[in-house]
Protein backbone atom coordinates (compact mmCIF):
# COMPACT_ATOMS: atom_id res chain seq x y z
CA UNK A 1 0.00 0.00 0.00
CA UNK A 2 2.76 2.44 0.98
CA UNK A 3 4.72 1.52 -2.15
CA UNK A 4 1.64 2.21 -4.31
CA UNK A 5 1.24 5.66 -2.76
CA UNK A 6 4.93 6.47 -3.32
CA UNK A 7 4.67 5.39 -6.96
CA UNK A 8 1.53 7.51 -7.43
CA UNK A 9 3.16 10.60 -5.91
CA UNK A 10 6.30 10.11 -8.00
CA UNK A 11 4.22 9.78 -11.17
CA UNK A 12 2.34 12.98 -10.33
CA UNK A 13 5.54 15.00 -9.98
CA UNK A 14 7.08 13.54 -13.11
CA UNK A 15 4.12 14.75 -15.17
CA UNK A 16 4.35 13.31 -18.66
CA UNK A 17 8.03 12.42 -18.42
CA UNK A 18 8.53 8.72 -18.96
CA UNK A 19 10.33 6.78 -16.27
CA UNK A 20 13.69 5.27 -17.32
CA UNK A 21 13.42 1.82 -18.81
CA UNK A 22 14.87 -0.91 -16.60
CA UNK A 23 17.20 -3.37 -18.33
CA UNK A 24 17.31 -7.11 -17.45
CA UNK A 25 20.34 -6.56 -15.21
CA UNK A 26 18.38 -4.00 -13.15
CA UNK A 27 20.17 -0.87 -14.42
CA UNK A 28 18.38 2.08 -15.98
CA UNK A 29 18.59 2.25 -19.76
CA UNK A 30 19.91 5.51 -21.20
CA UNK A 31 17.48 7.68 -23.16
CA UNK A 32 18.55 7.76 -26.81
CA UNK A 33 20.24 11.12 -27.42
CA UNK A 34 21.48 12.88 -30.54
CA UNK A 35 23.45 16.14 -30.39
CA UNK A 36 23.46 19.04 -32.84
CA UNK A 37 25.96 21.94 -32.76
CA UNK A 38 25.31 25.46 -34.01
CA UNK A 39 27.66 27.19 -36.42
CA UNK A 40 28.75 29.56 -33.65
CA UNK A 41 29.00 27.02 -30.83
CA UNK A 42 32.31 26.21 -29.16
CA UNK A 43 34.95 24.06 -30.82
CA UNK A 44 34.46 21.45 -28.09
CA UNK A 45 30.71 21.29 -28.73
CA UNK A 46 31.23 20.92 -32.46
CA UNK A 47 33.89 18.26 -32.00
CA UNK A 48 31.53 16.05 -29.99
CA UNK A 49 28.28 16.70 -31.91
CA UNK A 50 26.54 14.15 -34.08
CA UNK A 51 25.35 16.84 -36.53
CA UNK A 52 27.01 20.14 -37.44
CA UNK A 53 25.06 23.21 -38.60
CA UNK A 54 26.53 25.90 -40.83
CA UNK A 55 24.08 28.75 -40.02
CA UNK A 56 22.09 28.26 -43.23
CA UNK A 57 18.97 26.07 -43.35
CA UNK A 58 19.85 24.59 -39.98
CA UNK A 59 16.47 22.84 -39.90
CA UNK A 60 18.01 20.19 -42.14
CA UNK A 61 20.42 18.98 -39.47
CA UNK A 62 17.86 19.35 -36.66
CA UNK A 63 15.24 17.38 -38.60
CA UNK A 64 17.78 14.70 -39.51
CA UNK A 65 18.69 14.34 -35.84
CA UNK A 66 15.00 14.04 -34.84
CA UNK A 67 14.38 11.49 -37.57
CA UNK A 68 17.38 9.46 -36.37
CA UNK A 69 15.69 8.78 -33.01
CA UNK A 70 14.11 5.34 -32.61
CA UNK A 71 10.33 5.01 -32.75
CA UNK A 72 10.30 4.70 -28.97
CA UNK A 73 11.63 8.26 -28.79
CA UNK A 74 14.56 10.11 -27.34
CA UNK A 75 16.21 13.50 -27.11
CA UNK A 76 17.81 15.85 -29.59
CA UNK A 77 20.10 18.20 -27.69
CA UNK A 78 21.11 21.50 -29.27
CA UNK A 79 24.35 23.21 -28.27
CA UNK A 80 24.67 26.82 -27.24
CA UNK A 81 24.40 29.20 -30.17
CA UNK A 82 22.04 30.34 -32.93
CA UNK A 83 20.20 27.96 -35.25
CA UNK A 84 18.73 29.64 -38.36
CA UNK A 85 15.84 27.81 -39.98
CA UNK A 86 13.83 28.54 -43.11
CA UNK A 87 11.59 25.47 -43.24
CA UNK A 88 9.33 23.74 -40.74
CA UNK A 89 10.72 21.39 -38.12
CA UNK A 90 8.31 18.49 -37.46
CA UNK A 91 8.55 16.90 -34.03
CA UNK A 92 8.16 13.09 -34.11
CA UNK A 93 6.21 11.21 -31.45
CA UNK A 94 8.00 10.68 -28.14
CA UNK A 95 10.71 13.18 -29.05
CA UNK A 96 12.19 16.02 -26.99
CA UNK A 97 14.08 18.97 -28.44
CA UNK A 98 16.31 20.40 -25.72
CA UNK A 99 18.59 23.42 -25.53
CA UNK A 100 21.04 24.73 -22.95
CA UNK A 101 18.69 27.43 -21.66
CA UNK A 102 16.54 30.19 -23.13
CA UNK A 103 19.47 32.62 -22.98
CA UNK A 104 21.92 30.13 -24.47
CA UNK A 105 20.26 28.24 -27.33
CA UNK A 106 18.26 30.21 -29.90
CA UNK A 107 16.23 29.04 -32.88
CA UNK A 108 15.38 31.72 -35.44
CA UNK A 109 12.54 30.76 -37.77
CA UNK A 110 11.98 32.65 -41.02
CA UNK A 111 8.56 31.76 -42.46
CA UNK A 112 8.85 28.46 -40.60
CA UNK A 113 7.42 26.79 -37.50
CA UNK A 114 8.19 24.05 -35.02
CA UNK A 115 5.24 21.74 -35.61
CA UNK A 116 4.16 19.50 -32.75
CA UNK A 117 1.62 17.41 -34.64
CA UNK A 118 2.47 14.06 -33.02
CA UNK A 119 1.79 13.03 -29.44
CA UNK A 120 4.26 12.95 -26.54
CA UNK A 121 6.57 15.63 -27.89
CA UNK A 122 8.29 18.35 -25.89
CA UNK A 123 10.45 21.46 -26.13
CA UNK A 124 12.66 22.68 -23.31
CA UNK A 125 15.33 25.29 -22.48
CA UNK A 126 15.20 27.26 -25.73
CA UNK A 127 14.50 30.69 -27.11
CA UNK A 128 12.46 30.71 -30.33
CA UNK A 129 11.69 33.64 -32.62
CA UNK A 130 9.65 33.80 -35.80
CA UNK A 131 9.66 36.39 -38.59
CA UNK A 132 8.44 37.23 -42.10
CA UNK A 133 5.58 34.76 -42.51
CA UNK A 134 3.64 34.47 -45.75
CA UNK A 135 0.02 33.45 -46.29
CA UNK A 136 0.81 29.75 -45.82
CA UNK A 137 1.88 30.20 -42.21
CA UNK A 138 0.24 33.43 -41.05
CA UNK A 139 -2.40 31.54 -39.04
CA UNK A 140 0.20 29.33 -37.36
CA UNK A 141 2.85 30.16 -34.74
CA UNK A 142 6.57 29.56 -34.19
CA UNK A 143 5.47 26.90 -31.65
CA UNK A 144 2.40 25.25 -33.22
CA UNK A 145 0.68 22.39 -31.36
CA UNK A 146 -2.08 20.20 -32.81
CA UNK A 147 -1.48 17.00 -30.80
CA UNK A 148 -2.06 15.80 -27.25
CA UNK A 149 0.42 15.04 -24.46
CA UNK A 150 2.78 17.91 -25.24
CA UNK A 151 4.97 19.85 -22.84
CA UNK A 152 6.71 23.18 -23.40
CA UNK A 153 9.10 24.04 -20.56
CA UNK A 154 11.33 27.06 -20.05
CA UNK A 155 10.95 28.33 -23.60
CA UNK A 156 11.06 32.07 -24.36
CA UNK A 157 9.45 33.11 -27.61
CA UNK A 158 8.73 36.12 -29.76
CA UNK A 159 7.47 36.83 -33.28
CA UNK A 160 6.75 39.75 -35.57
CA UNK A 161 3.27 40.82 -36.65
CA UNK A 162 3.04 38.46 -39.64
CA UNK A 163 1.91 35.39 -37.66
CA UNK A 164 -1.07 34.64 -35.41
CA UNK A 165 0.66 33.84 -32.10
CA UNK A 166 3.94 32.86 -30.48
CA UNK A 167 2.61 29.71 -28.79
CA UNK A 168 -0.52 28.22 -30.37
CA UNK A 169 -2.58 25.15 -29.40
CA UNK A 170 -5.13 24.41 -32.11
CA UNK A 171 -7.85 21.81 -32.59
CA UNK A 172 -7.71 21.05 -36.30
CA UNK A 173 -9.12 17.55 -36.82
CA UNK A 174 -11.99 17.70 -39.35
CA UNK A 175 -12.71 13.96 -39.43
CA UNK A 176 -16.08 12.60 -38.28
CA UNK A 177 -14.70 11.48 -34.92
CA UNK A 178 -12.52 14.54 -34.42
CA UNK A 179 -9.99 14.01 -31.66
CA UNK A 180 -9.84 16.06 -28.48
CA UNK A 181 -6.61 17.95 -27.83
CA UNK A 182 -5.62 17.27 -24.22
CA UNK A 183 -2.81 17.15 -21.68
CA UNK A 184 -0.85 20.25 -22.68
CA UNK A 185 1.68 21.77 -20.29
CA UNK A 186 3.37 25.18 -20.42
CA UNK A 187 5.84 25.78 -17.61
CA UNK A 188 8.25 28.70 -17.25
CA UNK A 189 7.46 29.98 -20.75
CA UNK A 190 7.56 33.62 -21.82
CA UNK A 191 6.22 35.57 -24.80
CA UNK A 192 8.28 38.77 -24.90
CA UNK A 193 7.48 41.86 -27.02
CA UNK A 194 5.82 40.01 -29.92
CA UNK A 195 3.74 41.70 -32.59
CA UNK A 196 1.05 39.12 -32.00
CA UNK A 197 -0.76 37.05 -29.36
CA UNK A 198 1.47 35.49 -26.74
CA UNK A 199 -0.38 32.25 -25.93
CA UNK A 200 -3.39 31.21 -28.02
CA UNK A 201 -5.83 28.31 -27.74
CA UNK A 202 -8.34 27.99 -30.56
CA UNK A 203 -9.97 25.65 -33.09
CA UNK A 204 -10.30 25.78 -36.83
CA UNK A 205 -13.72 26.41 -38.32
CA UNK A 206 -13.72 22.90 -39.80
CA UNK A 207 -12.74 21.10 -36.59
CA UNK A 208 -15.43 18.58 -35.65
CA UNK A 209 -14.43 18.61 -32.00
CA UNK A 210 -13.50 22.03 -30.66
CA UNK A 211 -12.70 20.88 -27.11
CA UNK A 212 -9.24 21.41 -25.63
CA UNK A 213 -8.84 20.02 -22.11
CA UNK A 214 -6.39 19.34 -19.30
CA UNK A 215 -4.13 22.31 -19.94
CA UNK A 216 -1.77 23.89 -17.40
CA UNK A 217 0.13 27.15 -17.48
CA UNK A 218 2.60 27.57 -14.61
CA UNK A 219 4.93 30.57 -14.14
CA UNK A 220 4.36 31.83 -17.68
CA UNK A 221 4.55 35.48 -18.84
CA UNK A 222 3.00 37.39 -21.75
CA UNK A 223 4.68 40.80 -21.96
CA UNK A 224 3.91 43.65 -24.40
CA UNK A 225 2.04 41.46 -26.88
CA UNK A 226 0.95 43.73 -29.74
CA UNK A 227 2.22 46.85 -27.98
CA UNK A 228 4.69 47.96 -30.65
CA UNK A 229 3.15 46.27 -33.71
CA UNK A 230 0.29 43.83 -34.05
CA UNK A 231 -1.12 41.00 -36.12
CA UNK A 232 -4.66 42.40 -35.65
CA UNK A 233 -6.40 44.93 -33.36
CA UNK A 234 -7.40 42.24 -30.83
CA UNK A 235 -4.00 41.03 -29.63
CA UNK A 236 -3.99 39.77 -26.04
CA UNK A 237 -1.39 38.19 -23.79
CA UNK A 238 -3.19 34.90 -23.09
CA UNK A 239 -6.26 33.76 -25.04
CA UNK A 240 -7.59 30.52 -23.57
CA UNK A 241 -10.86 30.20 -25.48
CA UNK A 242 -11.03 31.86 -28.89
CA UNK A 243 -12.93 29.44 -31.13
CA UNK A 244 -12.48 26.42 -28.86
CA UNK A 245 -14.18 25.10 -25.76
CA UNK A 246 -11.92 24.67 -22.73
CA UNK A 247 -12.12 22.14 -19.89
CA UNK A 248 -9.85 21.64 -16.88
CA UNK A 249 -7.57 24.62 -17.36
CA UNK A 250 -5.18 25.62 -14.57
CA UNK A 251 -3.29 28.91 -14.73
CA UNK A 252 -0.90 29.38 -11.82
CA UNK A 253 1.43 32.31 -11.09
CA UNK A 254 1.22 33.66 -14.62
CA UNK A 255 1.70 37.31 -15.60
CA UNK A 256 0.23 39.46 -18.38
CA UNK A 257 1.65 42.96 -18.71
CA UNK A 258 1.59 45.77 -21.28
CA UNK A 259 -0.55 43.92 -23.83
CA UNK A 260 -2.56 45.62 -26.57
CA UNK A 261 -6.08 44.54 -25.57
CA UNK A 262 -6.54 42.26 -22.56
CA UNK A 263 -4.12 40.36 -20.38
CA UNK A 264 -6.05 37.08 -19.84
CA UNK A 265 -8.84 36.55 -22.36
CA UNK A 266 -11.71 34.12 -23.01
CA UNK A 267 -14.51 34.62 -25.52
CA UNK A 268 -17.89 34.55 -23.79
CA UNK A 269 -19.73 32.32 -26.34
CA UNK A 270 -17.29 29.43 -25.81
CA UNK A 271 -17.90 26.77 -23.15
CA UNK A 272 -15.65 26.93 -20.09
CA UNK A 273 -15.56 24.05 -17.59
CA UNK A 274 -13.42 24.02 -14.45
CA UNK A 275 -11.14 26.93 -15.31
CA UNK A 276 -9.00 27.90 -12.31
CA UNK A 277 -6.58 30.83 -12.09
CA UNK A 278 -4.42 31.21 -8.97
CA UNK A 279 -1.89 33.91 -7.97
CA UNK A 280 -1.84 35.56 -11.40
CA UNK A 281 -0.92 39.20 -12.14
CA UNK A 282 -2.34 41.37 -14.92
CA UNK A 283 -0.91 44.86 -15.19
CA UNK A 284 -1.05 47.86 -17.54
CA UNK A 285 -2.91 46.11 -20.35
CA UNK A 286 -5.27 47.94 -22.74
CA UNK A 287 -2.34 49.71 -24.39
CA UNK A 288 -4.69 50.42 -27.30
CA UNK A 289 -6.58 52.81 -25.01
CA UNK A 290 -3.56 54.11 -23.10
CA UNK A 291 -1.66 55.12 -26.23
CA UNK A 292 -4.73 56.86 -27.68
CA UNK A 293 -4.80 54.77 -30.85
CA UNK A 294 -8.40 53.65 -30.34
CA UNK A 295 -10.91 52.96 -27.62
CA UNK A 296 -10.42 49.48 -26.28
CA UNK A 297 -13.18 46.92 -26.74
CA UNK A 298 -12.19 44.78 -23.76
CA UNK A 299 -9.05 46.24 -22.21
CA UNK A 300 -9.30 43.93 -19.22
CA UNK A 301 -6.86 42.39 -16.86
CA UNK A 302 -9.09 39.30 -16.83
CA UNK A 303 -12.10 38.24 -18.91
CA UNK A 304 -14.32 36.14 -16.64
CA UNK A 305 -17.41 34.14 -17.62
CA UNK A 306 -18.76 30.64 -17.26
CA UNK A 307 -17.33 28.00 -14.93
CA UNK A 308 -14.27 29.96 -13.82
CA UNK A 309 -12.70 30.47 -10.41
CA UNK A 310 -10.08 33.17 -9.79
CA UNK A 311 -8.17 33.03 -6.52
CA UNK A 312 -5.72 35.66 -5.22
CA UNK A 313 -5.29 37.28 -8.62
CA UNK A 314 -4.13 40.88 -9.00
CA UNK A 315 -5.09 43.54 -11.52
CA UNK A 316 -3.40 46.93 -11.71
CA UNK A 317 -3.71 49.84 -14.10
CA UNK A 318 -5.92 48.15 -16.69
CA UNK A 319 -8.93 49.76 -18.36
CA UNK A 320 -11.12 47.16 -16.65
CA UNK A 321 -9.64 44.98 -13.96
CA UNK A 322 -12.08 42.06 -14.06
CA UNK A 323 -14.52 42.07 -16.99
CA UNK A 324 -17.30 39.69 -15.93
CA UNK A 325 -20.30 38.40 -17.86
CA UNK A 326 -22.47 35.35 -18.29
CA UNK A 327 -22.59 34.12 -14.71
CA UNK A 328 -21.45 30.90 -13.10
CA UNK A 329 -18.06 32.16 -11.86
CA UNK A 330 -16.39 32.97 -8.55
CA UNK A 331 -13.72 35.56 -7.75
CA UNK A 332 -12.03 35.12 -4.37
CA UNK A 333 -9.34 37.16 -2.58
CA UNK A 334 -8.62 39.17 -5.73
CA UNK A 335 -7.42 42.77 -5.97
CA UNK A 336 -7.71 45.63 -8.41
CA UNK A 337 -5.74 48.84 -8.12
CA UNK A 338 -5.98 51.99 -10.23
CA UNK A 339 -7.95 50.62 -13.19
CA UNK A 340 -10.72 52.81 -14.57
CA UNK A 341 -13.24 50.07 -13.76
CA UNK A 342 -12.35 47.59 -11.05
CA UNK A 343 -14.96 44.87 -11.51
CA UNK A 344 -17.37 45.38 -14.43
CA UNK A 345 -20.34 43.01 -14.42
CA UNK A 346 -23.06 42.49 -17.03
CA UNK A 347 -25.67 39.83 -17.94
CA UNK A 348 -25.09 37.68 -14.86
CA UNK A 349 -27.91 35.18 -15.25
CA UNK A 350 -26.72 32.36 -17.51
CA UNK A 351 -25.61 30.24 -15.78
CA UNK A 352 -27.10 31.52 -12.54
CA UNK A 353 -24.94 32.42 -9.58
CA UNK A 354 -21.77 34.46 -9.20
CA UNK A 355 -19.78 35.41 -6.13
CA UNK A 356 -17.18 38.07 -5.39
CA UNK A 357 -15.72 37.18 -2.02
CA UNK A 358 -13.05 38.98 0.03
CA UNK A 359 -11.98 41.10 -2.94
CA UNK A 360 -10.69 44.66 -2.89
CA UNK A 361 -10.75 47.68 -5.20
CA UNK A 362 -8.58 50.76 -4.66
CA UNK A 363 -8.38 54.01 -6.60
CA UNK A 364 -10.79 53.28 -9.47
CA UNK A 365 -13.29 55.75 -10.90
CA UNK A 366 -15.85 52.92 -10.90
CA UNK A 367 -14.75 50.21 -8.42
CA UNK A 368 -17.80 47.93 -8.89
CA UNK A 369 -19.89 48.59 -11.99
CA UNK A 370 -23.05 46.70 -13.01
CA UNK A 371 -23.53 47.64 -16.66
CA UNK A 372 -26.56 45.94 -18.11
CA UNK A 373 -28.66 42.82 -18.45
CA UNK A 374 -30.36 40.25 -16.27
CA UNK A 375 -29.10 39.26 -12.81
CA UNK A 376 -29.57 35.94 -10.96
CA UNK A 377 -27.97 34.90 -7.68
CA UNK A 378 -25.28 37.62 -7.53
CA UNK A 379 -23.50 37.83 -4.15
CA UNK A 380 -20.81 40.37 -3.24
CA UNK A 381 -19.41 39.76 0.23
CA UNK A 382 -16.51 40.91 2.39
CA UNK A 383 -15.45 43.54 -0.15
CA UNK A 384 -13.11 46.40 0.64
CA UNK A 385 -13.62 49.41 -1.64
CA UNK A 386 -11.50 52.53 -1.23
CA UNK A 387 -10.86 55.63 -3.30
CA UNK A 388 -7.29 55.63 -2.03
CA UNK A 389 -5.78 59.03 -1.44
CA UNK A 390 -8.15 60.72 -3.91
CA UNK A 391 -11.76 61.72 -3.35
CA UNK A 392 -14.01 59.47 -5.39
CA UNK A 393 -16.49 61.46 -7.48
CA UNK A 394 -18.69 58.47 -8.31
CA UNK A 395 -20.04 55.56 -6.27
CA UNK A 396 -18.27 52.65 -4.65
CA UNK A 397 -20.84 50.39 -6.33
CA UNK A 398 -22.73 51.58 -9.42
CA UNK A 399 -25.85 49.85 -10.76
CA UNK A 400 -27.09 51.38 -14.02
CA UNK A 401 -30.67 51.73 -15.22
CA UNK A 402 -30.13 48.95 -17.80
CA UNK A 403 -29.80 46.30 -15.08
CA UNK A 404 -32.77 43.92 -14.73
CA UNK A 405 -33.75 42.07 -11.54
CA UNK A 406 -31.60 44.24 -9.29
CA UNK A 407 -32.95 42.49 -6.14
CA UNK A 408 -30.93 39.46 -7.27
CA UNK A 409 -27.84 41.47 -6.27
CA UNK A 410 -26.86 41.09 -2.60
CA UNK A 411 -24.04 43.19 -1.13
CA UNK A 412 -23.09 42.14 2.37
CA UNK A 413 -20.44 42.51 5.07
CA UNK A 414 -18.40 45.01 3.07
CA UNK A 415 -16.72 48.40 3.49
CA UNK A 416 -16.86 51.38 1.12
CA UNK A 417 -14.67 54.40 1.83
CA UNK A 418 -14.07 57.74 0.15
CA UNK A 419 -16.68 57.84 -2.62
CA UNK A 420 -19.46 60.42 -3.04
CA UNK A 421 -22.05 57.62 -2.92
CA UNK A 422 -21.74 54.25 -1.28
CA UNK A 423 -24.10 52.37 -3.60
CA UNK A 424 -25.86 54.25 -6.40
CA UNK A 425 -28.58 52.15 -8.03
CA UNK A 426 -30.51 53.68 -10.94
CA UNK A 427 -32.20 50.40 -11.92
CA UNK A 428 -35.95 50.07 -11.43
CA UNK A 429 -35.82 47.82 -8.37
CA UNK A 430 -33.75 47.98 -5.21
CA UNK A 431 -30.44 46.22 -4.57
CA UNK A 432 -30.29 44.24 -1.34
CA UNK A 433 -27.72 45.41 1.21
CA UNK A 434 -26.72 43.88 4.53
CA UNK A 435 -23.94 44.82 6.91
CA UNK A 436 -22.28 47.34 4.58
CA UNK A 437 -20.26 50.11 6.21
CA UNK A 438 -19.91 53.37 4.24
CA UNK A 439 -17.62 56.23 5.23
CA UNK A 440 -16.99 59.63 3.66
CA UNK A 441 -20.06 59.54 1.38
CA UNK A 442 -22.59 62.30 0.79
CA UNK A 443 -25.27 59.60 0.46
CA UNK A 444 -24.69 56.04 1.58
CA UNK A 445 -27.35 54.08 -0.33
CA UNK A 446 -29.55 55.05 -3.28
CA UNK A 447 -32.43 52.72 -4.16
CA UNK A 448 -31.27 49.96 -1.83
CA UNK A 449 -33.17 47.58 0.43
CA UNK A 450 -31.11 47.61 3.61
CA UNK A 451 -31.75 44.31 5.34
CA UNK A 452 -31.90 44.00 9.11
CA UNK A 453 -31.37 47.73 9.65
CA UNK A 454 -33.66 50.79 9.89
CA UNK A 455 -34.83 52.04 6.51
CA UNK A 456 -32.72 55.02 5.30
CA UNK A 457 -34.35 58.24 4.16
CA UNK A 458 -35.42 57.69 0.54
CA UNK A 459 -33.28 59.50 -2.03
CA UNK A 460 -34.25 59.90 -5.65
CA UNK A 461 -32.01 57.87 -7.99
CA UNK A 462 -29.13 59.85 -9.47
CA UNK A 463 -29.02 60.02 -13.26
CA UNK A 464 -25.73 58.66 -14.56
CA UNK A 465 -24.59 59.69 -18.01
CA UNK A 466 -23.69 56.13 -19.02
CA UNK A 467 -24.68 54.81 -22.41
CA UNK A 468 -24.55 51.07 -22.97
CA UNK A 469 -25.31 50.31 -26.62
CA UNK A 470 -25.58 46.78 -27.91
CA UNK A 471 -22.30 45.35 -29.12
CA UNK A 472 -20.99 42.45 -31.13
CA UNK A 473 -20.76 40.17 -28.14
CA UNK A 474 -23.39 39.31 -25.56
CA UNK A 475 -22.47 40.78 -22.22
CA UNK A 476 -20.09 43.39 -23.63
CA UNK A 477 -19.67 46.53 -21.59
CA UNK A 478 -19.63 49.73 -23.65
CA UNK A 479 -19.19 53.08 -22.00
CA UNK A 480 -19.60 56.58 -23.33
CA UNK A 481 -16.08 58.03 -23.10
CA UNK A 482 -17.49 61.37 -21.96
CA UNK A 483 -19.18 59.77 -18.98
CA UNK A 484 -15.88 58.57 -17.55
CA UNK A 485 -14.10 61.90 -17.67
CA UNK A 486 -16.49 64.15 -15.81
Steps between C-alpha positions, in 0.01 A plus 500: 500500500776744598696408187192569284460845655869581444474392136186712453663809652814451291292467183312820584820702535654354187204621294523356151868411524550130446680306769836349395473155351645227721733254327511126588803555724304756706679813373321795344521517122632826356257717304607508135669836439624676188697826515501790255750790508435852375735673259609737777525246782831419667764285334451239773125484436552463127766234546264279701175565308326245283381769255666830409305807384647769277255785581301451179188281488588352837162325508654235276741379767244537781238303306754232409591464867131470600438245227800297620331432836342156540122467486497469878633856518793685645665839523660735252729735690601830342824671600532861603473738207264614224316262268353668189211317338299573187276193487274327750639265762259210566524341843461119492305312766679447831771750409648784706689795355723643772728802519745631758265770629285776353793743515745251351334311214300697243297383202415768244216404267444689175158411356529170686357333810577226748205269441392276786246291311585165662432397858747492790731768365672772700716811476721622782767761583487697175430843362296502178423793271296516182501759221378584149214253459306471176138398446579130547607545861336823616236311701760279668765583762872440555390234754193335343328214686224281355560180701442380855748424779736787422719694740674833444739586784723802551462627145511874424339604175428801285374571148428792271152607392477264201387193698202425725673420831828402662367185669187351342294193597245426229228240452514424129359150448213515247428126492163364615638388836718806550753447776515705818823689565599432861781488754696810400753652739669841487747560781741792536421628150510864393366695202706820490420809288334315210292669233231242559319293764723344762315176581199396291256210528249468218337266247467513126158563351500149352598320821231248594600503865593842634580385855846553648540361852745432781726797436736658754690826492747542787733800547443626146519865384345691209668841479423785256313281252391727214627812676747611233346331194214256466359217293146640547326753729400231753840379620501374859760342725320171570193386305367176647173468309483666159310258276545198727330368810726457803480247784727450801728798452739600779689829484739547791733793573479635147548865402353715222642850467494781243286315245299670226148392600454272801742310718307172554221447248213257435220550249162493673316277245744211553439234766725516806509212750714497814728791414714597800742793522716538812753770600505665157592864426358717222643849473486800265314325219264683261793677335265571209311739729802630691690601187193674355493291183140388551249431772549152634224244454599286798814646655475269799744346736277191503199394292278290727191300402365150536643236733806696611657551841762770562691486827745763630543662160616860462404766248669839481469791261279331241199661333281240671648282769256208490256501207222262606200371307283195457488377858614178661839626624667581831767759580669456838769704679572701185620860476471786256697821529476815289303363204223719362248226581589252771239228454259551208203263501228448239239234409558285808218250461619218274611288673351628824716590796817704538699595807760766574646411837767680705607712203629856505494802269717808554520825306259427213250747357244217500610229748195272453291566190184311398452594135197330355290188466330243718626401846453168685660396828769772515678521838769754591640439847790615716606763246734786579449801272712812541564810293857500627651840559263669253139600556275275296252699291280201417365209704677209662243274332311619191188327366376653174142535380554222242533235772203262535402315819715717725365325815702197387809701600598462867782710647595395850765537770704750300668839542486798263719802571560834332239510223222758458241220512531163664264312268324688220228290337307653209331172402125467549513275806707516816831324564515302823757617755600347832778594738666752267702777663535826303729786599563840343193491272247776441232230467558144612234304309280597205212267412616224733310262726706503818436170673485469877553873554271806524383625162711798379337822386393445138714681243403540138724297266788698352511517121829364370614603155590144399401368161513126444424424135473147371828357379631210299523272799237414758592647834738761359542814704504820294544835665459850367852645523359834614331340798830380643678833488261725686 
